[in-house]
Amino acid sequence: MKDEAIVQTPEDYTAEIAQVAYSYWESRGREDGHDVEDWLLAEQEVIRRRSVQSATERRPRHANAA
């Protein structure tokens, strides 16, 4: 079976980034004035998560792996 890459659209990232940024805002007690900071941190978090996920999916699987 051939591995097929899942194509992510900008909308996929935007929705996930928005959710993470919203959680940052909520964890700060819904304090206004940090929207750009929250968005940029959320972008970094989403990119990091997806990089780790992508690297994990590319690892070769061995027949004797548990």
N, C-alpha and C positions, 0 to 999 in steps of 0.2 A: 504494500500500500504506500503510495507516494504521500509525503508530508506536504500539506498545502498551508501556505501562510494565510492567516486571518488578517484581512485588511481593515485597519481602523480608520474611521473617518474623523475629521476634526470635531464633529458633533459628539462622537463617542468620548473624546477627551474632554470636551467642554462640559458635558454633563457630569462627568466624574470629578473634574476640577471644581465645579460649582458645589458639589456635595461636600467635598473636603473643605473648601473655603468656608462654607456655611457652618461646618462643625467647628472650625477654628473660631468663628464669630460667636457661636453659642458658648463654647468653652470659656471665652473671655467675658461672659456675662452679657452678651449682645451689645457690647460697647462699640459705638460708631467711630469712624475715622481710621480704620485699619483695613479697609476693603482691598486696596491695591496690595498691601503687604500680605494679607491673607491669600489673595489670589496667586501671587507669585510663589508663596510657600506651598500652596496646594499644587501648583504646576510641578514644582520640584518633587513633591511627594508622589504624585501620579507617575511622573517619568521614572522615578526610582523604583516604584512598585512594578511597573511594566517591564523595566529592564531586568529586574530579578526574575519575574515570571517568564520572560522570554528566554533568559539564560537557562532556567530550570527546564523549560520545554525542549531546548536544543540538546540537552545532555543525552548521550547515548545510553540506551537501556540495555543492560546485560541480561542474558538468559538466566544467570544464577543470582541475580540481585534479589534481595528480600523485599 
